[in-house]
Amino acid sequence: MKLAAGVVLVSAFSIAVSARAEVIETGPGGFLVRNEAAIAAPPEKVYAALTRGIGRWWDSEHTYSGDARNMRIDARPGGCFCEKIPGKGAIEHMRVIYVSRNEVLRLSGGLGPLQESGVTGTLTWSLKPDGQETIVTQGYSVGGFWPGGLKDLAAPVGGVLEGQLARLKAYVETGSPVRK
């Protein structure tokens, strides 16, 4: 990815700050953010959308190709959270490191502009049944080198991930990633 695209993605992180994204801890060398949502569906349906349907709900604004339909997750250890970039190639966003079907999906890597520096992270999606709902907890722990430190990126990154979780919830509940 060209540096200019990285700057655009950093700008997208900056404008997507959300008050509900919970910043658990920050420091110059890393941060931990967490988001949670109650989705009105069983864990099996949520997990299927999370893994097999990512291109239907992920925000195309946060892709390299401009089209989330180019994204896929191969939900097995060593599997790829990848995106085709038509006419140009592809990108591995993250690598799957832990799968417990309908319960946990854990990936490792740096999302968006974080990939361009000495930063990596662990993104965990945990699904817990709660009556007629599934409580989805999304945590992203990031560490490494980023010029000027990572502390100021926690809230924007958390906000972007919160937006993705809201889109997943809307997609599972309504069939559309955007509530109308």
C-alpha positions as CSV (number, residue, x, y, z in Angstrom):
1,M,0.0,0.0,0.0
2,K,1.3,3.4,-0.8
3,L,2.0,5.9,2.0
4,A,-0.7,8.2,0.8
5,A,-3.3,5.4,1.3
6,G,-1.9,4.9,4.8
7,V,-2.4,8.6,5.5
8,V,-6.0,8.3,4.3
9,L,-6.6,5.4,6.6
10,V,-5.0,7.2,9.6
11,S,-7.4,10.1,8.8
12,A,-10.3,7.6,8.7
13,F,-9.2,6.3,12.1
14,S,-9.1,9.9,13.4
15,I,-12.7,10.8,12.3
16,A,-14.2,7.6,13.4
17,V,-13.7,8.2,17.2
18,S,-16.6,6.8,19.2
19,A,-17.6,7.6,22.7
20,R,-18.7,4.1,23.4
21,A,-15.4,2.4,22.3
22,E,-13.9,1.5,25.6
23,V,-10.2,2.2,25.9
24,I,-9.0,-0.2,28.5
25,E,-5.3,0.9,28.7
26,T,-2.9,3.0,26.7
27,G,0.8,3.7,26.7
28,P,3.5,4.8,24.2
29,G,4.1,1.2,23.2
30,G,0.6,0.0,22.9
31,F,-3.1,-0.1,23.8
32,L,-6.1,-2.3,24.5
33,V,-9.6,-1.4,23.3
34,R,-12.8,-3.3,23.8
35,N,-16.3,-3.1,22.3
36,E,-19.4,-5.1,23.2
37,A,-22.8,-5.6,21.5
38,A,-25.8,-7.7,22.2
39,I,-27.0,-9.2,18.9
40,A,-30.5,-10.6,18.6
41,A,-29.5,-14.0,17.2
42,P,-27.9,-17.3,18.3
43,P,-24.1,-17.6,18.3
44,E,-24.2,-19.9,15.3
45,K,-25.7,-17.1,13.1
46,V,-23.4,-14.5,14.4
47,Y,-20.3,-16.6,13.9
48,A,-21.4,-17.5,10.4
49,A,-21.8,-13.8,9.5
50,L,-18.5,-13.0,11.2
51,T,-16.5,-15.6,9.3
52,R,-18.3,-16.5,6.1
53,G,-20.1,-13.2,5.5
54,I,-17.5,-10.5,6.3
55,G,-17.8,-9.0,2.8
56,R,-21.5,-8.4,3.4
57,W,-21.1,-6.2,6.5
58,W,-17.5,-4.9,6.8
59,D,-17.4,-1.1,5.9
60,S,-15.9,-0.7,2.4
61,E,-14.4,2.6,3.6
62,H,-12.0,0.5,5.6
63,T,-10.7,-1.6,2.8
64,Y,-7.8,-1.3,0.4
65,S,-9.9,-2.2,-2.6
66,G,-12.8,0.1,-1.8
67,D,-15.2,-2.9,-1.8
68,A,-15.7,-5.1,1.2
69,R,-17.0,-7.9,-1.1
70,N,-13.3,-8.6,-1.8
71,M,-12.7,-9.7,1.8
72,R,-12.7,-13.1,3.3
73,I,-11.8,-15.0,6.4
74,D,-10.5,-18.5,6.3
75,A,-11.6,-19.5,9.9
76,R,-8.9,-22.0,10.7
77,P,-5.5,-21.7,12.5
78,G,-3.2,-20.2,9.9
79,G,-6.1,-19.0,7.8
80,C,-6.1,-15.6,6.2
81,F,-8.3,-12.5,6.8
82,C,-7.5,-11.3,3.2
83,E,-8.7,-9.0,0.6
84,K,-8.3,-9.1,-3.2
85,I,-7.3,-5.9,-4.8
86,P,-8.6,-6.4,-8.4
87,G,-6.0,-5.7,-11.0
88,K,-3.3,-5.1,-8.4
89,G,-3.0,-8.0,-6.0
90,A,-4.1,-8.7,-2.5
91,I,-3.4,-8.0,1.1
92,E,-3.4,-10.1,4.3
93,H,-5.0,-8.0,7.0
94,M,-4.5,-10.6,9.7
95,R,-3.8,-14.2,10.3
96,V,-6.2,-16.5,12.2
97,I,-4.6,-17.9,15.3
98,Y,-7.4,-19.4,17.3
99,V,-10.9,-20.8,16.4
100,S,-13.5,-22.2,18.7
101,R,-16.5,-22.4,16.4
102,N,-19.5,-20.2,17.6
103,E,-17.4,-19.0,20.6
104,V,-14.1,-17.4,19.7
105,L,-12.3,-16.1,16.6
106,R,-8.8,-14.6,17.3
107,L,-6.6,-13.0,14.7
108,S,-3.1,-11.5,14.7
109,G,-1.8,-8.5,12.8
110,G,-1.9,-4.8,12.3
111,L,-5.1,-3.4,10.7
112,G,-5.0,-0.6,8.2
113,P,-2.1,1.8,8.6
114,L,-0.8,-0.1,11.6
115,Q,0.5,-2.8,9.1
116,E,3.0,-0.4,7.7
117,S,5.1,0.0,10.9
118,G,6.5,-2.2,13.6
119,V,3.1,-2.8,15.1
120,T,1.1,-5.9,15.6
121,G,-2.1,-6.7,17.4
122,T,-4.4,-9.5,18.5
123,L,-8.1,-9.1,17.7
124,T,-10.4,-11.4,19.6
125,W,-14.2,-11.8,18.9
126,S,-15.9,-13.7,21.8
127,L,-19.5,-14.9,21.5
128,K,-21.6,-15.8,24.5
129,P,-25.2,-16.9,24.4
130,D,-27.5,-14.8,26.6
131,G,-31.1,-15.9,26.2
132,Q,-32.3,-15.0,22.7
133,E,-29.2,-12.9,22.1
134,T,-25.4,-13.3,21.7
135,I,-23.1,-11.0,23.6
136,V,-20.2,-10.2,21.3
137,T,-17.1,-8.8,22.9
138,Q,-14.4,-7.5,20.6
139,G,-11.0,-6.8,22.0
140,Y,-7.9,-5.5,20.1
141,S,-4.6,-5.4,21.9
142,V,-1.8,-3.6,19.9
143,G,1.8,-3.2,20.7
144,G,5.0,-2.2,18.9
145,F,6.7,0.8,17.4
146,W,4.7,3.7,15.9
147,P,6.4,7.1,15.3
148,G,5.4,9.3,18.3
149,G,3.9,6.3,20.2
150,L,0.6,4.5,20.0
151,K,-1.3,6.1,22.9
152,D,-3.2,8.6,20.7
153,L,-4.4,5.8,18.3
154,A,-6.4,3.9,20.9
155,A,-9.6,5.8,20.7
156,P,-9.7,6.2,16.9
157,V,-8.9,2.5,16.3
158,G,-11.5,1.5,19.0
159,G,-14.0,3.7,17.2
160,V,-13.4,2.1,13.8
161,L,-13.7,-1.4,15.4
162,E,-16.9,-0.3,17.2
163,G,-18.3,0.8,13.9
164,Q,-17.5,-2.6,12.4
165,L,-19.2,-4.4,15.3
166,A,-22.3,-2.2,14.9
167,R,-22.4,-3.1,11.2
168,L,-22.1,-6.8,12.1
169,K,-25.0,-6.4,14.6
170,A,-27.2,-4.6,12.0
171,Y,-26.4,-7.2,9.3
172,V,-27.2,-10.2,11.5
173,E,-30.4,-8.6,12.8
174,T,-31.7,-7.0,9.6
175,G,-29.8,-8.4,6.6
176,S,-28.3,-5.0,6.0
177,P,-25.1,-3.6,7.7
178,V,-26.7,-0.2,7.9
179,R,-29.9,0.4,9.9
180,K,-32.5,2.2,7.9
